[in-house]
Structures are given as structure tokens and as C-alpha cells.
């Protein structure tokens, strides 16, 4: 979805380790020059994703923000519809299918 994005490292759980075999122990990826670390947590927590943390993306065009809004919200949720808001001429806030929150902006 994002040009110049790369998966830089993936480390998976193996036999005899605490996580399910082949699940992600640790992975890093880069999006728009920002490195993100992620894991598969096999531990049951009393919380889920929350929109209090969002990936913020400044889009380069109307086509890009429309495409990202549609793609990221598919099987997810729309928190703020794509449109002109008092702070931005084109902005959307969505949760993707995994519950990760994305704020998309076109200056």
C-alpha cells in the first residue's frame, strides 16, 4: 500500500519456545521512513487495540488518501469519514481489519 515500504526483519518462534511455532516473535518493517517493531503476543491480555495510538500518514494526493481509506477500512471501521474537516481539507480516521488505528491526512 505504501511505496518504499519494506519488511526488514522477521524472527519466528521455533519448537520448544514459549510462543506458537512460526508465529512472530519479533518483526520490523519500515513505512515512509519510520521503523515499526511488532510481535504476535500469545499472552492473553485484558486489553485490545485502542485508537489512542494511531499511525498518522500524510498523503500526497486525493487518489492516495481515497485508496488508503478504502483499503485500510475494509473489514475494519471508520472513526471519522473521509472529508473536509476544520483542521484539514481532506482527512479520515479508520481502524484496519486488525484494529490498528490510522489517521490519513491530505494537507
C-alpha positions, 0 to 999 in steps of 0.5 A: 500500500505504501511505496518504499515500504519494506519488511526488514526483519522477521524472527519466528518462534521455533519448537520448544519456545514459549510462543506458537511455532512460526508465529512472530516473535519479533518483526520490523518493517519500515513505512515512509521512513519510520521503523515499526517493531511488532510481535504476535503476543500469545499472552492473553491480555485484558486489553485490545487495540485502542485508537489512542495510538494511531499511525498518522500518514500524510498523503500526497494526493486525493487518489492516495488518501481515497485508496488508503481509506478504502483499503485500510477500512475494509473489514475494519471501521471508520472513526471519522469519514473521509472529508473536509474537516476544520483542521484539514481539507481532506482527512479520515480516521479508520481502524484496519481489519486488525484494529490498528488505528490510522489517521490519513491526512491530505494537507 
